[in-house]
Amino acid sequence: MTDSLARELACIDCGTVHPLGYRLECEKCRGLLELRYDLDVLRARGPALLAGGGLWRYAPVLPIADPAHRVTLGEGGTPLLDCPRLAKVLGVRSLAVKFEGANPTGTVKDRSSATGVAAALQFGFTATSVVSSGNAGSSIAAYSARAGLRSLIFAYARASAPKLLHMAATTADLVLYEGVYDDLITHWDRLVESRLFFDCGASRNAYKHEGKKTIGYEIAEQSGWRPPDVVVAPVAVGETFIAAARGFREMRDAGWIPRVPRMVAAQATRANAISRAFRSGRPLEPLKIGYTVAEGLAAGNPGRKGEWVLRLLRDGRGAAGDAEDEQILEAQRTLARTEGIWAGPTGVATLAVLGKMLAAEELDPAQSYCAIVSETGLKTEAAPPSRAATAFDFDSLERLVEQRLARA
Ligand SMILES: [Zn+2]
């Protein structure tokens, strides 16, 4: 078993350092906190520190000290799939998809649920809670059940039926909320202070957030510690983006990788507060948003994490873009047909944005790309294709097979 090298929490705004504990913001300035590790050990021992498979392979760079708290359903270790046919369609030299739909509940959220629920155990909580558009709720409910904790899940009433079924199966306390995520999250965030439950939200909890850092570590390790030139990450509130960027920075500082990839933030046009602010060079302004097929990206007010994403984009010569719902659905079909990867609309927004930015010559086609595809398509709800059926005898079957295979 490997030890955690987490040493302290540091404020991303004023730099004040706090001891490890369940603390959601800076005591001095209320800034967000990030975890810091013993970089000397990371530098000295290198990737030889890592042991085992899946998410907990990266336990040295995660903040869960006691191995008994490291809850797992087999998350992490998702494939990094080279996609030559899709690269050709998009007109880039090289494209890999980091397919997060392969996680236990079909989403990248399982990474943060693992460390979030583990931290709930670490700090002695008996209940968790989250406000979710669907994926986070089903993931936190599953991990809480796995850890023997209660979970109070607030879910978007328009979440897909498969996600609602999954949540209802894994928690006894599922509550549907009216309106969108933004309408409830401010009240819920205030209630977190009461410590009635462990904060499994995306706004502030550094311990939960940290699990997603492993996506950066995996992309680097699966690329032989030479990550692609550009990584495209989805952004709702910014958890996956920030965590992946932090992971790359940490590896560079420890000398594990030669340089950090350029990060591109991908949003849905119907919820594009960060992309809009970045592209216009203006401050972040919350948006009043409605429905987008990319349910998991439906946050109009990304709050302080949104500011953090903007800072990372501006400091790190990043880029941002957004795609319309129709472009996202088109990307979903293209990915399925060209590479056999069935992802949900939230998951393929990165590819839709990548395609759009390449077409507009905002990105260099000669570079190597990795797009994070954050969810499976198996939890998407949509009308099935035609159910018109045919009765066959041998001759009609043979005729059909010959005709079909003769088509160009
Ligand atoms: Zn501070």
Boltz pocket constraint, residues with backbone or C-beta under 6 A from the ligand:
constraints:
  - pocket:
      binder: B
      contacts: [[A, 11], [A, 12], [A, 13], [A, 14], [A, 15], [A, 16], [A, 26], [A, 27], [A, 28], [A, 29], [A, 30], [A, 31]]
      max_distance: 6.0
